[in-house]
Amino acid sequence: MIDTLQVKITENSNPRLASTEFKDIAFGKIFTDHMFMADFEDGEWKNLQILPYGPIPMSPAISALHYGQAIFEGMKAYRLPNGEVSVFRADKNFERFNISADRMSMPVLPEEVFMQGVAALIGIDKGWVPTQENYALYLRPVMFATESSLGVKPSETYKFIILASPTGPYYTKALKVKIETKYTRANEGGVGYAKTAGNYARSLYPFAEAQKEGFDQLIWTDSATHTLIEESGAANVMFVLDGKLITPAVGETILNGVTRDTIIVLAKNKGITVEERKVTVNEIIAGAKNGTLTEAFAVGTAATVTQIGEIGYDGELYQLSESTTRIISTGIAKELSDIRNGLVEDRFGWNWVV
């Protein structure tokens, strides 16, 4: 770890914590008083600092704006019963951050910069970690290219920033989703497994079109045949089919979600059969028709475990079981919540007390 004395701290002279209303707070709308920032210049990371949250000066020619070299992560910090704060599985987010950086021809971020940045930001903004049930402090590490050059090449300079935002539940009801058969989120040989900004940009138009049809979200399918299920919106997707928990295997087109991995570990620990494999649209629709599909849900850092109540496909709408009757997903979601909030033993060592 980098010693905290090496992180320059400039405190916000106009803090907003005391005047912030936490009730029913919208995701990603409110930010804490500070942010962490570091620069990559001359082949090394430097200028580690905590400074007041706010705008930063940038050239309109920075390559991130023109060629899309931008990656990010999403993670959460929780208030424990004893008042301490822990971050859930930060090591996994760090690992994936550098996987994304490598794919996007960006510099590797040292672990001590990532972890010390998180620790320093929480240290100064600890009061922003909510105490309400189902609330957390969402952390957004982001790296983007800053070289002012219009040449098509990897940037020589970058910024790494960590933002923090208190948040409640991302979704408050079961989702009505549409299986997408025209547009795609990712393709083989692309960057689907990286958490890069462009993956989200390409999803916005088809999502907006689905909303016009009355859907809350999409289930993405493979780009070649549209017969294989991949993800749900900006999250991984899971199903309970014939009593087994099944989910698409990760690969070039599917993000290796931290929440996804967590749920798989918890399910196996409960003795539930888990299958990570190719999941076809046909088997999911058949299960919805004959009743063997008993649960469907999206999983991610923001969404955590979000139930899917209806699935639209080929002009038909399939109603699934009521969320209150679902045993596997609700049971795992409760255990996950209890571990993150320090209500049960953290037997997997997932909580990092900052």
N, C-alpha and C positions, 0 to 999 in steps of 0.2 A: 504494500500500500504506500502511496505517496503521503508523506507527512502533511498534516493539515496546515502547517506553517507555510508550505509551498503553494497553497491556494490563496491567492489574494482575495480578500473579502471587502466589498464595498456595500454597506448596509443601505437599504431603502429608507430614505428620509421621510417618506410619506406612506407608511404601511397601511394596507387596506383590510387586514384580517379582522379587526374589531368591528368594521362596518359591513362585513360580508354575511349575507344570509345563506346558510347552508341547506335549508329545507327545499326539496324538489329542485335541486341544482341541475342544470342541463349539462350533458357530457361535453367537455372541452370548451366551455364558454368562459369560465372563470379561472384565472391563473394566480399562483401564489406571488408573494412580494419579490421573490428573487429567481434567478436562473443561473445555471452553471455554464461556463463557456471555455473552450480551449481552441487553439489554432494549430494547424499543421503547416509549417513553413520550413524550407531548407531541409526537408527530409526528417523532421522531428516534431513532436507535439510540444507546445510551449504556451505561455500566457494563460495558465490555469487560473480561473477566477470565478468568484461568486459576485454577481452584480444585480442591481435592481432589474426586475422584469420590465421589458419595454422594447421599442424599436431599436434596430441596429443599422448602421450605415452600410449600404452595399452599392456596388457599381451595377448599372443595368446591363453590363456586359458579362457578368459572372456566368461561367459555363453551366452552372446548375439550372439557370433559367432557360438556357438554349438547348442543352443536350441531356438534361435530366439526371445528372449524377447526384442523386439524393436518396438516402436510406434512413430508416427509423426503426424504433422498437416501441413496444407498449408494455408496461409493467405496473404493479400496484404496491403501495405501502399501506399497512393496516395498523390500527391502534390496538394494542394488546390489553388485556384486563388490568395489568399492573401499570399501565400508562406508557410503557415503552412502545417503540415503533419497529415493525419488521417489514422487510421487502420480500415478496414471494418469488423464489427461484430466480434470483437475479443472475446467477451464473449461467443459466440456460439462455436468457436474453442476451447476455454478453457474447456467448458462443455464436448465436445466430446473427448478431450484429456484424461480426467479422466475416461470417459466411456471405452475408449480403455485400459487405464491403469488397471482398475478393471478387465476387461476380461482377460488380460494377466498376472494377479497376480503380478502387479507392484504397487509401492506406489502411493497414491494420491498426486498430486502436488498442493500445496496451491495456491489460486488465486493470492495472492500478489507476489509470485515468478514468475508466468507466466507473469502477467501484467507488473511488474516492470522490468523483463528481456526484454520484448518488448520495453518498454519506454526507458530503459537505452541504448539499442542497437541503436534505432533510434536516440536518443539524440546525440550520438557520431558520427553516420554515416548518419546524416540527408542529407548531400550533395549528397548521393548516390540515393536519391529518384528521379526518372526521371521526367522531365517536358514535355516530348513528349506525344502526344495523343496516347492512347491505351497502354501506358507503365506504369509500377508500380514497387515497390520494393517488391519482393516476400519474405516472411518470412517462415522459416522452423524450427519450434520447434521440437526437437527429444529427446526421452528418450531411453536409452538402458542399459542392465544389464552389470555390470563390475566386478562381483565377479570372481576371478580366481579359478574356481572349476569345475571339470567335473562331479560332482554329478547332477543327474537330479532332480532339485528342483528350486523354485524361488530364484533368486539372493538376497543376503543381501545388495548389494550396487548397485547404479545406477548413471549415469550422465544425466543431462538435459542440452541441448545445443540449442541455437537459432542461426541459420545462416540467412544471408540476401543476396539476389541476385537480382540485377536489371534485369527486363525482359520486353520484348515486347509481341506481340500476340503469343500464343502457337501454334495455327493453322492459316494459312493464306488463306485457301480455304475450300470449302465444302468437307466433307469426303465421301469416298467410304467405306462402312462398310459391314461386313459379319456377319450374324446371326450364332453364334457358336452352333453346335448341338452335339459335342463330348466332348470337354473339358469344365470345369466349373471353375468359379472364386471362388465360395463359396458354402457351403452346410448347410442344417439345422443342428443346434447344433454346428456349427463351429464358426469362428471368422469373418465372412463376414461383420458384422456391425462395427467392430473395424478397426481403421486405423493402421494396423500392417504390418510390412515389408513383412511377408510371403505371404500375399494376393497378393502383387505385384510380388513376385518371381514366384508364380505358374502361373501367367498370361503371363510370358515372352515367353515361348515356343509356346503356341497356337497363340500368337500375331505374332511371327516370321514366323510361318507357313502361317498365313493369308497374311502377307506381300509378301510372295513368290507367292501368287495367285493374287497380285496386289491390295490388300485392304489396306486402311489406318488404320483401327481399327476394333474391334470386337463389336458385341452386344452379351452380355452374356445371357444365358438362365438358367433355374433352373436345378439343378443336377439330379433330380428324373426323369423328363419326357422330358426336353428340349422343352417344349411347352409354357413356360411363360418367358417373357422378364424381365431381371433384371437391368443390367447396360450397359453402352457403354464404353468399354475400362476402363480407370481409372476415369470415370465420371458417373454421373446419366444421364438418358435419358428421353426425353419428346417427345410427339407427339401431333399434332393437328389433330383430327379425328372428322369429322362431326361438325367442328366448336368448339369442346371442347378440352381443354388442358388436356391430360391424361398422367399419369406417374405411374410406379410401386410403390405401397405402400412400405414404408420402413419396414424392419423386420430383422431377424437374418442374412439374406444373402445380404442385401442391405445397403450401407452406407447412413446415414442420412446427406446428403450434405447440407452445409450452403448456397451455391448458389441455390441449389434446393429449399430450404425453402424460400429463398428471392424471387425467381421467382414466386412461388405459392402465396406468399403474394401480390406481385405486380399485378399478374393476377387477383386475386379475387378483389383487389381494383379497377381494371378497369371494373369489371362486367363480366369477362370471367368465364365461367363454368369450374371448375377444378375437375377432378376425380382422386383420389389417390386410386388405386385398382390393382387387378391382371390384367395384360395386356398380351393377348395371341399373339403368333407369327401369328396364323391364321388371327386374325382380322387386324393386321398391314399389312400383305401381301394382304389380301382382299382389304383393303383401298388403298394400292398402285396400285392395279389392276383397281379398279373402280373409282379412283380419289377422294375418300373421305378423304384420308390421304394427307393433304395439306402441312404439315410441320413436320419435324423430326429434333431434335437437341440434342447435348450433353451439359451438364451443370456442371461446376466445378470451383474451384478457379483458376486453371491454364488455363482451356479452356474457362472460362466464359460462353458465349453462342456460340457454334460452330455448324454450320449447317451441316446436313447430306444430301448429294446430291443423293447418290445411295445406295441401300440396296441389298446385295446378299443373296440368300436363295435357298437351294436345287438345285444348279446349274443354277438358273435364276438370272438375274440382273434387278432390278426395279429402273427406273429413277424417281426421285421426282421433284417437281416444282423448278424453279430457285429461288435462295436465295433472289434475289431482289424483288420477288413478294410476299414474306412472310410477312404478316402484324403483326401477334400476336408475334412471337418470336423476330422480329427485333424491334418492338415497345417497348417490355419489355426490351430488351437488351439496347436500348438507354436510357430508364429511369433509369435502373440500373447504367449505366455508368455515367449519369449526377449526380445521387445521390452520388456515390463514389468519383467523382471528384469535388464535391461542387458547381456544376453549377445550381442546383435547391435545394429547401428546403429539408432538411433531416427530413421529417415528422415522420419517424419511429424511429429516434434516433439511427441509425446504425453506424454512423461515430464517432470514438473515436479520438478526436484531441489530439495528444501526446505532 
